[in-house]
Amino acid sequence: MTVLSDEEIAQRLTAIYFEEIARRGFKRKLDLDSVINTYLYIITRLQRKESICQKVEESVKRLEDDLSNETREELFPMGR
């Protein structure tokens, strides 16, 4: 499996985005600013997604660490 860089993914998504716009006729004239803005938007979203995934992963690891230090009685309290 080939892993693509954020830039390659953004480039491919930008191309698909504008192909769909052109194919459906939503916008007759595509200017350079539109292409650049779309590319930068996609890069930003990809980086934000990576950041969010990293935060979730760190949170899960902290929770697992906390749970690994609890005793069985703390995890499964018996009714008294």
C-alpha positions in Angstrom: 0.0 0.0 0.0 1.4 3.4 -1.0 1.2 6.2 1.6 0.7 9.6 0.0 1.9 12.8 1.4 -0.7 15.5 2.4 0.4 17.5 -0.6 -0.3 14.6 -3.0 -3.6 14.0 -1.4 -4.5 17.6 -1.6 -3.5 17.8 -5.3 -5.6 14.8 -6.2 -8.6 16.0 -4.2 -8.3 19.5 -5.8 -8.3 17.9 -9.2 -11.3 15.7 -8.5 -13.1 18.7 -7.0 -12.6 20.9 -10.0 -13.3 18.0 -12.5 -16.7 17.6 -10.8 -17.4 21.3 -10.9 -16.5 21.5 -14.6 -18.4 18.3 -15.4 -21.6 19.5 -13.8 -21.2 23.0 -15.1 -21.5 24.7 -11.8 -18.7 27.2 -12.6 -17.8 28.1 -16.2 -14.6 29.9 -15.3 -12.1 28.5 -12.8 -9.5 31.1 -11.7 -6.1 30.4 -10.2 -7.2 31.8 -6.8 -10.0 29.3 -6.6 -7.6 26.4 -7.3 -5.0 27.7 -4.7 -7.7 28.3 -2.1 -9.1 24.9 -2.5 -5.7 23.3 -2.3 -4.8 25.2 0.8 -8.2 24.4 2.4 -7.6 20.7 1.8 -4.1 20.8 3.2 -5.4 22.6 6.3 -8.2 20.0 6.8 -5.8 17.1 6.4 -3.4 18.6 9.0 -6.2 19.3 11.4 -7.4 15.7 11.0 -3.9 14.4 11.9 -3.8 16.6 14.9 -7.2 15.4 16.1 -6.2 11.8 15.6 -3.0 12.3 17.6 -4.9 14.0 20.5 -7.4 11.1 20.6 -4.6 8.5 20.6 -2.9 10.3 23.5 -6.1 10.5 25.4 -6.8 6.8 24.9 -3.2 5.9 26.1 -3.7 8.1 29.2 -7.0 6.3 30.0 -5.4 2.9 29.4 -2.6 3.9 31.8 -5.0 5.0 34.4 -7.1 1.8 34.1 -4.0 -0.4 34.3 -3.2 1.0 37.7 -6.6 0.3 39.2 -7.3 -2.8 41.2 -10.0 -5.3 40.3 -12.2 -4.1 43.2 -11.9 -0.5 41.9 -12.9 -1.5 38.4 -15.7 -3.8 39.5 -17.1 -2.7 42.8 -19.3 -5.2 44.5 -22.6 -3.9 46.0 -22.3 -3.6 49.8 
